[in-house]
Amino acid sequence: MAEQHHNEAETRREQTARVFTIAPATPFLPALARFVLDWRSADGRRLADDPATLADSTVFLPTRRAARAFGVALQAEAAQLTGAPVVALPRIATLGDSDEAEALSALVGDFSDLEILAAGMAPIDAWPIDPQERRLVLARLIRGWVEAINPQTRALLKQEAIVLPSSAADSIWLADDLARLIDQIETEEADWQAIRAIVPEDQHLWW
């Protein structure tokens, strides 16, 4: 009888758990794919056997690369679990997209920062900045950089094919280019220090 009560309590605990972890030594995406497919819906069916519910689910991942790889991992794990070569994919979103970040904020609004950190995610105040806010911040930084350039440096720049932004509109355009560069480097999970190796020697100091 005591064992039965223990098993029932353990089942209730598993059903109400909201934060899970994956051991550091475990391949993350395959483990996450297995977890998603093994998850039981309200009627007790595995998501692997319930394509409609699976397709109606949303999985958030940190980068586009991880999102693409997760789709592949999900297909592979589904083939092992069900023998089916194709599985209905859930909606796979990246945290770098502002609308996804807002949706995630609504989904985990009741979580504490401690619970979120335990799941390997950043606290809400560390989530991606709104694109328009980032645009304005970068534009202000660019204007500050231009104003900080001393006359000697400006004289040197006249000999290069580099055009300094001369207005707020120019700063906005340059901010958009800089934002795209930031997104590309973050998406590819590249090393920011490596940027020195791809810029011509006569310009790399400007970076």
Backbone bond lengths (Angstrom), bond angles and torsions (degrees), N, CA, C in turn:
res aa  C-N    CA-C-N  psi(-1)  N-CA   C-N-CA  omega(-1)  CA-C   N-CA-C  phi
1 M - - - 1.469 - - 1.528 110.31 -
2 A 1.330 116.25 -44.24 1.460 119.96 179.36 1.517 110.85 -62.10
3 E 1.347 115.52 -38.66 1.467 119.27 179.61 1.521 110.77 -66.37
4 Q 1.344 116.96 -37.49 1.462 120.78 178.73 1.523 110.71 -63.27
5 H 1.349 116.01 -45.07 1.466 119.78 178.55 1.524 110.79 -62.28
6 H 1.344 115.73 -38.38 1.470 119.84 179.12 1.521 110.38 -63.48
7 N 1.341 117.10 -43.80 1.469 121.05 -179.49 1.521 111.18 -65.24
8 E 1.345 116.39 -39.73 1.463 119.75 178.87 1.522 110.58 -65.58
9 A 1.330 116.41 -40.73 1.465 120.19 178.73 1.517 110.61 -65.32
10 E 1.334 116.43 -38.89 1.460 120.41 179.45 1.521 110.50 -65.84
11 T 1.341 116.53 -39.30 1.465 120.64 178.46 1.517 110.76 -64.36
12 R 1.355 116.54 -43.36 1.467 119.70 178.93 1.520 110.86 -63.19
13 R 1.339 116.09 -39.36 1.464 119.76 -179.97 1.518 110.13 -63.39
14 E 1.336 117.95 -42.33 1.458 121.43 -179.70 1.521 111.03 -65.65
15 Q 1.353 116.46 -37.27 1.459 119.88 -177.96 1.524 111.97 -70.70
16 T 1.351 117.46 -28.62 1.461 120.18 -177.44 1.520 112.72 -98.11
17 A 1.330 117.91 -4.21 1.466 120.15 -179.99 1.520 110.29 -63.22
18 R 1.319 116.23 140.05 1.457 120.29 -177.20 1.519 112.67 -120.68
19 V 1.324 117.40 -15.02 1.461 120.96 -179.43 1.526 108.49 -128.18
20 F 1.329 116.04 129.44 1.455 121.18 -179.59 1.522 108.81 -128.68
21 T 1.307 115.65 158.15 1.456 120.37 178.75 1.521 109.93 -127.37
22 I 1.334 115.24 158.29 1.460 122.40 175.71 1.517 107.03 -121.13
23 A 1.310 116.67 130.30 1.466 120.85 -177.35 1.523 110.65 -57.19
24 P 1.335 118.24 140.51 1.476 121.69 -177.08 1.522 114.01 -55.57
25 A 1.336 117.31 -33.81 1.467 120.14 -176.84 1.523 112.66 -80.84
26 T 1.334 117.28 -7.46 1.464 121.43 -177.73 1.523 110.30 -88.34
27 P 1.344 118.45 133.44 1.472 120.13 175.13 1.530 109.70 -55.40
28 F 1.320 115.82 119.11 1.462 120.24 -167.51 1.531 113.30 -65.76
29 L 1.328 117.78 -53.93 1.465 120.01 -172.85 1.529 112.91 -66.04
30 P 1.345 119.98 -44.84 1.473 118.55 175.76 1.529 112.50 -60.13
31 A 1.354 116.55 -39.88 1.466 119.75 179.13 1.525 110.64 -65.24
32 L 1.326 116.66 -41.69 1.464 120.42 178.29 1.521 110.49 -64.42
33 A 1.326 117.02 -40.29 1.465 120.91 178.93 1.529 110.70 -62.07
34 R 1.336 116.96 -44.75 1.470 120.16 178.35 1.526 110.81 -62.24
35 F 1.337 115.98 -41.46 1.461 120.10 -179.68 1.530 110.70 -61.98
36 V 1.320 116.57 -45.35 1.470 120.53 -179.70 1.520 110.53 -62.12
37 L 1.320 117.12 -45.64 1.464 120.70 -177.72 1.523 112.04 -68.41
38 D 1.334 117.51 -30.37 1.472 121.40 179.90 1.526 112.77 -84.08
39 W 1.336 116.64 -10.88 1.465 119.78 -177.33 1.529 110.12 -62.09
40 R 1.338 115.91 137.29 1.462 121.34 -178.42 1.525 110.29 -94.45
41 S 1.312 115.81 129.88 1.463 120.14 177.18 1.523 109.27 -78.89
42 A 1.323 117.51 -177.17 1.464 121.37 -174.75 1.525 112.31 -60.33
43 D 1.329 117.64 -31.75 1.467 120.36 -179.41 1.524 112.85 -88.45
44 G 1.343 116.77 6.74 1.455 120.17 176.15 1.513 114.96 89.57
45 R 1.311 118.08 -1.16 1.464 120.60 -179.24 1.524 110.36 -84.23
46 R 1.346 115.31 144.23 1.459 119.16 173.76 1.524 109.25 -68.27
47 L 1.332 116.22 147.08 1.462 118.79 176.88 1.523 111.05 -62.65
48 A 1.344 117.04 -27.83 1.463 120.20 177.62 1.521 111.19 -62.21
49 D 1.338 116.77 -27.43 1.466 121.60 -179.57 1.524 111.93 -103.14
50 D 1.314 116.86 5.96 1.468 121.59 -177.19 1.528 108.82 -131.33
51 P 1.347 117.74 73.92 1.468 121.02 -173.49 1.521 114.00 -59.29
52 A 1.329 117.80 -30.99 1.468 119.66 -179.06 1.529 110.56 -66.00
53 T 1.341 116.74 -46.01 1.463 120.27 178.84 1.519 111.10 -67.95
54 L 1.336 116.60 -38.91 1.464 120.29 178.29 1.524 110.60 -61.11
55 A 1.327 116.53 -44.75 1.465 120.54 -179.22 1.524 111.68 -66.64
56 D 1.335 116.86 -22.73 1.463 121.12 -179.35 1.525 111.85 -89.70
57 S 1.342 117.07 0.82 1.458 121.96 -179.30 1.528 110.36 -89.97
58 T 1.327 116.10 163.63 1.465 122.17 177.67 1.520 109.26 -129.45
59 V 1.328 116.08 131.77 1.463 122.47 176.81 1.523 107.72 -118.00
60 F 1.320 117.28 125.16 1.462 122.31 179.00 1.523 109.73 -100.35
61 L 1.323 116.25 132.05 1.461 122.38 178.82 1.527 109.11 -130.40
62 P 1.345 117.90 157.97 1.472 119.83 -171.50 1.517 115.62 -72.98
63 T 1.347 118.60 -29.90 1.463 120.31 -175.98 1.519 110.58 -137.02
64 R 1.329 115.85 162.02 1.464 120.08 176.93 1.521 111.31 -64.92
65 R 1.323 116.20 -35.02 1.468 119.42 177.80 1.525 110.27 -61.08
66 A 1.333 116.59 -44.59 1.464 120.40 178.51 1.523 110.92 -64.06
67 A 1.333 116.70 -37.24 1.463 120.45 179.29 1.524 110.93 -63.22
68 R 1.339 116.33 -44.06 1.469 119.41 178.92 1.526 110.67 -64.66
69 A 1.323 116.62 -43.82 1.464 120.50 -178.48 1.526 111.44 -66.84
70 F 1.333 116.86 -32.83 1.460 119.67 179.85 1.523 110.93 -66.24
71 G 1.326 117.41 -38.17 1.461 120.18 177.00 1.519 111.50 -59.01
72 V 1.327 116.27 -42.10 1.468 121.18 178.28 1.526 110.25 -65.74
73 A 1.343 116.51 -44.15 1.467 120.66 179.91 1.522 111.25 -62.64
74 L 1.326 116.39 -37.72 1.462 120.60 -179.73 1.524 110.65 -65.13
75 Q 1.328 116.60 -41.79 1.463 120.72 177.60 1.522 110.59 -61.37
76 A 1.335 116.61 -44.38 1.465 120.92 -177.93 1.526 111.36 -65.37
77 E 1.335 117.00 -44.33 1.459 120.21 -179.49 1.523 111.04 -68.14
78 A 1.327 117.57 -36.04 1.464 120.76 178.42 1.521 110.70 -64.32
79 A 1.326 116.74 -38.62 1.463 120.54 178.84 1.524 110.61 -62.54
80 Q 1.343 116.73 -36.74 1.461 120.09 179.05 1.526 111.78 -73.35
81 L 1.339 116.58 -37.38 1.460 120.30 -176.34 1.523 112.93 -77.60
82 T 1.329 116.56 -41.13 1.464 120.47 -172.16 1.519 113.51 -116.25
83 G 1.331 117.06 -14.56 1.454 119.65 -176.00 1.513 112.95 81.10
84 A 1.334 116.38 -2.30 1.467 120.56 -179.81 1.522 109.92 -82.96
85 P 1.338 118.50 132.04 1.465 120.38 179.95 1.521 113.22 -72.84
86 V 1.320 117.78 -20.83 1.462 121.55 -177.19 1.521 108.42 -129.54
87 V 1.310 116.25 139.61 1.457 121.46 177.86 1.524 108.32 -126.72
88 A 1.342 116.36 146.04 1.466 120.26 175.34 1.521 107.75 -69.05
89 L 1.313 116.55 117.77 1.463 120.44 -175.46 1.526 111.44 -79.74
90 P 1.325 117.06 143.84 1.463 119.75 171.10 1.522 109.46 -73.32
91 R 1.307 116.23 172.69 1.459 119.86 173.38 1.522 107.52 -74.15
92 I 1.332 117.02 120.92 1.461 121.88 -178.22 1.523 107.90 -108.47
93 A 1.325 116.80 115.03 1.463 121.84 -175.15 1.521 109.97 -120.26
94 T 1.324 115.41 155.21 1.463 120.87 178.59 1.521 110.17 -107.27
95 L 1.323 115.79 146.17 1.460 120.95 -177.92 1.514 112.40 -72.44
96 G 1.326 117.78 -12.97 1.455 120.69 179.96 1.510 113.19 -74.31
97 D 1.339 118.09 -13.42 1.455 121.34 179.59 1.516 109.02 -89.77
98 S 1.320 117.42 129.20 1.463 120.82 -172.82 1.518 112.31 -61.39
99 D 1.351 117.82 -39.64 1.453 118.53 -178.38 1.521 111.31 -67.38
100 E 1.355 116.54 -32.58 1.450 119.39 177.15 1.525 110.04 -70.05
101 A 1.327 116.88 -38.04 1.461 120.03 179.27 1.524 110.57 -63.11
102 E 1.339 116.42 -39.01 1.451 119.78 178.65 1.523 110.54 -66.49
103 A 1.344 116.08 -40.14 1.460 119.70 178.77 1.521 110.54 -64.42
104 L 1.326 116.51 -41.85 1.458 120.48 179.37 1.517 110.54 -65.39
105 S 1.310 117.24 -37.01 1.460 120.60 178.48 1.520 110.50 -59.99
106 A 1.340 115.93 -39.23 1.461 119.76 178.49 1.524 111.14 -69.15
107 L 1.345 116.11 -37.22 1.458 120.43 -177.60 1.519 111.94 -67.65
108 V 1.332 117.57 -38.16 1.464 120.61 -174.40 1.521 111.35 -110.88
109 G 1.307 116.75 25.98 1.457 120.30 -177.13 1.518 113.83 -59.62
110 D 1.356 117.10 -26.62 1.462 120.26 -178.61 1.518 112.53 -88.84
111 F 1.342 117.64 -4.58 1.460 120.47 -178.85 1.520 109.75 -78.61
112 S 1.320 116.29 145.95 1.455 120.31 170.77 1.515 108.70 -83.58
113 D 1.337 116.81 161.11 1.462 120.18 177.19 1.518 110.86 -58.90
114 L 1.346 116.92 -32.78 1.459 120.08 -179.55 1.519 110.68 -64.45
115 E 1.333 116.81 -42.77 1.463 120.35 179.06 1.523 110.68 -65.91
116 I 1.320 116.30 -39.39 1.460 120.31 -179.49 1.518 110.45 -66.26
117 L 1.335 117.08 -42.87 1.457 120.82 178.39 1.520 110.92 -64.53
118 A 1.338 117.48 -35.73 1.459 120.87 178.70 1.515 110.81 -64.03
119 A 1.326 116.39 -26.62 1.460 120.40 178.50 1.519 111.82 -86.36
120 G 1.333 117.46 2.56 1.453 120.54 178.17 1.507 113.57 83.40
121 M 1.342 118.33 18.50 1.452 122.26 -178.94 1.518 109.16 -110.56
122 A 1.311 115.96 162.22 1.459 120.67 178.95 1.520 110.06 -82.05
123 P 1.338 118.60 150.97 1.458 120.84 173.78 1.524 110.29 -58.81
124 I 1.331 115.49 160.31 1.462 120.05 -175.22 1.521 112.03 -56.62
125 D 1.357 117.47 -38.55 1.459 118.72 -177.29 1.520 112.46 -74.37
126 A 1.348 117.85 -2.02 1.466 120.83 177.77 1.522 111.43 -109.72
127 W 1.328 117.79 7.95 1.453 120.60 -179.17 1.526 109.95 -74.19
128 P 1.335 116.76 166.37 1.465 120.26 -175.66 1.524 112.78 -54.15
129 I 1.318 115.12 139.49 1.457 121.82 179.75 1.526 109.83 -71.50
130 D 1.318 116.36 150.72 1.460 120.64 176.23 1.527 109.35 -60.19
131 P 1.351 118.92 136.16 1.469 121.04 -176.33 1.524 113.96 -54.68
132 Q 1.341 117.68 -41.41 1.459 119.54 -179.00 1.529 111.42 -68.76
133 E 1.333 115.73 -38.19 1.467 118.91 177.19 1.525 110.09 -65.61
134 R 1.338 115.98 -41.57 1.463 119.14 178.23 1.524 110.68 -62.90
135 R 1.316 116.43 -39.31 1.471 120.83 179.36 1.521 110.96 -58.69
136 L 1.334 116.66 -45.08 1.462 120.75 -178.68 1.527 111.44 -69.37
137 V 1.342 116.47 -38.88 1.469 119.95 178.64 1.521 110.35 -62.99
138 L 1.334 116.96 -46.22 1.466 120.39 179.50 1.525 110.88 -63.80
139 A 1.340 116.53 -38.96 1.465 119.57 179.16 1.528 110.78 -63.13
140 R 1.335 116.98 -40.35 1.472 119.94 177.94 1.523 110.99 -65.12
141 L 1.323 116.52 -39.63 1.467 119.87 177.90 1.524 111.13 -64.29
142 I 1.327 115.77 -39.24 1.466 119.98 179.21 1.522 110.48 -65.35
143 R 1.335 116.87 -43.48 1.462 119.95 178.14 1.531 110.51 -62.41
144 G 1.331 116.23 -40.60 1.453 119.68 177.78 1.514 112.37 -63.92
145 W 1.332 116.05 -37.02 1.471 120.42 177.79 1.526 110.53 -64.52
146 V 1.332 116.24 -44.18 1.466 120.50 -179.67 1.526 110.28 -62.29
147 E 1.331 116.20 -44.61 1.469 119.65 -178.01 1.526 112.07 -67.87
148 A 1.342 116.91 -23.61 1.462 120.33 -177.65 1.523 113.02 -85.53
149 I 1.331 117.38 -9.93 1.468 120.04 -178.82 1.530 109.22 -71.67
150 N 1.306 116.73 126.57 1.466 120.26 -178.12 1.532 111.09 -80.26
151 P 1.333 118.34 163.82 1.475 121.88 -176.78 1.525 113.43 -56.92
152 Q 1.329 118.13 -37.68 1.463 120.17 -179.55 1.531 111.05 -63.07
153 T 1.327 115.78 -41.94 1.466 119.50 179.35 1.520 110.71 -68.12
154 R 1.333 116.95 -39.04 1.461 119.96 177.68 1.527 110.79 -60.34
155 A 1.337 115.95 -38.83 1.465 119.75 179.25 1.527 110.65 -63.29
156 L 1.321 116.89 -38.48 1.463 120.31 177.95 1.523 111.51 -67.39
157 L 1.342 116.24 -37.17 1.462 120.17 -178.22 1.521 112.27 -65.37
158 K 1.332 117.11 -26.89 1.464 119.73 -179.78 1.519 111.77 -63.43
159 Q 1.338 116.50 -20.77 1.455 120.18 -179.96 1.529 111.73 -88.34
160 E 1.329 117.33 -4.78 1.459 121.37 -177.87 1.526 110.13 -110.78
161 A 1.332 114.70 161.91 1.468 120.40 177.83 1.529 109.70 -84.86
162 I 1.310 115.63 52.95 1.461 122.38 -179.43 1.520 108.08 -121.89
163 V 1.326 116.69 124.51 1.461 121.36 -179.25 1.524 108.29 -108.74
164 L 1.316 116.33 118.93 1.460 120.33 178.57 1.523 110.31 -77.17
165 P 1.333 117.84 142.04 1.463 119.66 175.92 1.524 110.23 -64.34
166 S 1.318 116.02 129.31 1.465 120.40 -175.84 1.520 112.93 -106.52
167 S 1.328 117.60 -0.69 1.465 120.62 -178.96 1.528 109.18 -148.95
168 A 1.327 114.46 172.05 1.465 119.22 177.64 1.526 110.91 -63.22
169 A 1.343 116.23 -37.37 1.470 120.12 178.93 1.526 111.03 -63.15
170 D 1.345 116.08 -42.00 1.466 119.75 177.12 1.529 110.74 -60.88
171 S 1.325 116.11 -40.35 1.466 120.03 179.87 1.522 111.57 -64.20
172 I 1.324 116.38 -37.08 1.467 120.43 178.02 1.521 110.54 -64.35
173 W 1.340 116.49 -44.75 1.466 119.90 179.22 1.519 110.68 -61.77
174 L 1.319 116.71 -43.16 1.460 120.09 179.38 1.530 110.66 -67.87
175 A 1.329 117.18 -34.28 1.465 121.02 177.08 1.523 110.78 -62.39
176 D 1.335 116.95 -38.91 1.467 120.49 177.57 1.526 110.98 -62.69
177 D 1.341 116.17 -43.31 1.468 119.96 178.25 1.525 110.80 -63.22
178 L 1.324 116.00 -42.07 1.459 120.21 -179.46 1.527 110.82 -66.05
179 A 1.328 117.00 -39.10 1.467 120.90 178.65 1.525 110.87 -63.00
180 R 1.339 116.46 -40.64 1.470 119.56 177.96 1.529 110.87 -63.36
181 L 1.337 116.40 -39.92 1.463 120.00 177.76 1.531 110.65 -63.41
182 I 1.326 116.73 -43.89 1.468 121.08 178.95 1.525 110.40 -59.99
183 D 1.346 116.21 -46.53 1.464 120.18 -179.38 1.522 111.51 -62.39
184 Q 1.340 115.99 -41.18 1.460 119.72 -178.97 1.526 110.98 -63.54
185 I 1.323 116.58 -44.89 1.466 120.03 -179.34 1.526 110.90 -66.08
186 E 1.331 117.12 -40.71 1.459 120.17 179.67 1.521 111.24 -68.47
187 T 1.332 117.20 -40.38 1.459 120.65 179.87 1.518 111.29 -62.82
188 E 1.339 115.81 -41.12 1.465 120.40 179.99 1.522 112.19 -81.80
189 E 1.353 116.15 -1.95 1.466 121.54 -179.07 1.531 110.71 52.72
190 A 1.316 115.72 41.30 1.467 121.59 -178.14 1.524 110.62 -84.47
191 D 1.321 114.79 165.87 1.461 121.91 179.11 1.524 108.79 -88.49
192 W 1.335 116.55 122.77 1.462 119.99 -179.24 1.520 111.44 -61.52
193 Q 1.323 117.97 -31.60 1.461 120.43 -179.54 1.526 111.44 -66.11
194 A 1.335 116.87 -24.18 1.464 120.10 -177.60 1.523 112.16 -71.18
195 I 1.337 116.80 -10.25 1.461 119.45 -178.50 1.523 111.49 -63.54
196 R 1.329 116.53 -26.32 1.466 120.20 179.00 1.530 111.42 -64.12
197 A 1.312 116.64 -27.37 1.462 120.36 -175.94 1.524 112.73 -81.20
198 I 1.340 117.86 -14.41 1.462 119.13 -176.51 1.524 112.76 -105.87
199 V 1.314 116.85 -3.25 1.466 120.88 -179.44 1.524 108.80 -101.73
200 P 1.324 118.12 136.26 1.471 120.44 179.52 1.522 112.18 -51.47
201 E 1.307 115.63 146.69 1.464 121.50 -175.72 1.525 113.03 -56.71
202 D 1.338 116.89 -34.43 1.466 118.52 -175.89 1.527 112.63 -78.58
203 Q 1.347 117.30 -2.97 1.458 119.05 179.80 1.528 113.20 -126.06
204 H 1.329 118.30 -9.52 1.455 119.02 -169.77 1.525 113.39 -62.52
205 L 1.337 118.29 -25.52 1.461 119.78 -179.93 1.525 111.84 -67.40
206 W 1.335 118.06 -24.55 1.463 119.63 179.17 1.528 111.00 -68.68
207 W 1.339 116.79 -21.99 1.452 119.33 178.85 1.519 110.35 -76.49
